[in-house]
Amino acid sequence: MATLKEGQSLQLNPVITPFVAKDKSVVWSSSDSTVVNVNQSAKITAIKVGDATISGVTATNLIVKCIIKVIK
């Protein structure tokens, strides 16, 4: 879990292994984009107080998730 203040941003830096993987793309999404937004460059922005789960799905369907708590 990570905690951010409203308006604060966080850049995720995923490491895809194996390093020889041909497709290292990740599709990012937020469970509630009114609370936390994530763009396809993995930049998270806290919008308003609440909780949301950020998910990343790789080309081989591996999934990573992180809960973001937004405070005032």
C-alpha positions as a Markdown table, in Angstrom:
| # | Residue | x | y | z |
|---|---|---|---|---|
| 1 | Met | 0.0 | 0.0 | 0.0 |
| 2 | Ala | 1.1 | 3.5 | -0.7 |
| 3 | Thr | -0.2 | 6.8 | 0.7 |
| 4 | Leu | -0.4 | 10.0 | -1.4 |
| 5 | Lys | -1.8 | 13.4 | -0.6 |
| 6 | Glu | -4.4 | 14.9 | -2.9 |
| 7 | Gly | -2.7 | 16.3 | -6.0 |
| 8 | Gln | 0.5 | 14.3 | -5.4 |
| 9 | Ser | 2.0 | 12.1 | -8.1 |
| 10 | Leu | 4.1 | 8.9 | -8.1 |
| 11 | Gln | 6.0 | 7.4 | -11.0 |
| 12 | Leu | 6.0 | 3.6 | -11.0 |
| 13 | Asn | 9.1 | 1.9 | -12.5 |
| 14 | Pro | 8.1 | -1.7 | -13.3 |
| 15 | Val | 10.9 | -4.2 | -14.2 |
| 16 | Ile | 9.8 | -6.8 | -16.6 |
| 17 | Thr | 11.7 | -10.1 | -16.4 |
| 18 | Pro | 13.2 | -12.0 | -18.0 |
| 19 | Phe | 15.2 | -9.2 | -19.4 |
| 20 | Val | 15.1 | -10.8 | -22.9 |
| 21 | Ala | 11.3 | -10.6 | -23.0 |
| 22 | Lys | 10.2 | -9.5 | -26.4 |
| 23 | Asp | 7.1 | -7.5 | -25.3 |
| 24 | Lys | 7.6 | -5.5 | -22.1 |
| 25 | Ser | 4.4 | -3.5 | -22.4 |
| 26 | Val | 2.1 | -3.1 | -19.4 |
| 27 | Val | -1.5 | -1.9 | -19.5 |
| 28 | Trp | -2.3 | 0.2 | -16.4 |
| 29 | Ser | -5.8 | 0.8 | -14.9 |
| 30 | Ser | -7.3 | 2.3 | -11.7 |
| 31 | Ser | -10.3 | 0.7 | -9.9 |
| 32 | Asp | -11.6 | 4.2 | -9.3 |
| 33 | Ser | -10.2 | 6.9 | -11.5 |
| 34 | Thr | -12.1 | 9.6 | -9.6 |
| 35 | Val | -9.8 | 8.9 | -6.6 |
| 36 | Val | -6.5 | 7.9 | -8.3 |
| 37 | Asn | -5.6 | 8.2 | -12.0 |
| 38 | Val | -2.9 | 6.2 | -13.8 |
| 39 | Asn | -1.6 | 6.9 | -17.3 |
| 40 | Gln | 0.0 | 4.4 | -19.6 |
| 41 | Ser | 3.4 | 5.6 | -18.6 |
| 42 | Ala | 2.7 | 4.3 | -15.1 |
| 43 | Lys | 2.3 | 7.8 | -13.5 |
| 44 | Ile | -0.2 | 7.8 | -10.7 |
| 45 | Thr | -2.0 | 11.0 | -9.7 |
| 46 | Ala | -4.0 | 11.3 | -6.5 |
| 47 | Ile | -7.3 | 13.1 | -7.2 |
| 48 | Lys | -9.4 | 13.0 | -4.0 |
| 49 | Val | -9.5 | 11.3 | -0.6 |
| 50 | Gly | -10.2 | 7.6 | -0.8 |
| 51 | Asp | -8.7 | 4.3 | -1.8 |
| 52 | Ala | -8.2 | 2.7 | -5.2 |
| 53 | Thr | -6.3 | -0.2 | -6.6 |
| 54 | Ile | -3.8 | 0.3 | -9.5 |
| 55 | Ser | -3.4 | -2.8 | -11.7 |
| 56 | Gly | -0.9 | -3.5 | -14.4 |
| 57 | Val | -1.3 | -6.4 | -16.9 |
| 58 | Thr | 1.6 | -7.5 | -19.0 |
| 59 | Ala | 1.5 | -8.9 | -22.5 |
| 60 | Thr | 1.7 | -12.4 | -21.0 |
| 61 | Asn | -1.2 | -11.7 | -18.6 |
| 62 | Leu | 0.8 | -11.4 | -15.5 |
| 63 | Ile | -0.9 | -9.0 | -13.1 |
| 64 | Val | 0.5 | -6.7 | -10.5 |
| 65 | Lys | -1.7 | -4.6 | -8.1 |
| 66 | Cys | -1.1 | -1.9 | -5.6 |
| 67 | Ile | -3.5 | -0.2 | -3.2 |
| 68 | Ile | -3.2 | 3.6 | -3.1 |
| 69 | Lys | -4.7 | 5.6 | -0.2 |
| 70 | Val | -5.3 | 9.2 | -0.8 |
| 71 | Ile | -5.4 | 11.6 | 2.1 |
| 72 | Lys | -5.8 | 15.4 | 2.5 |
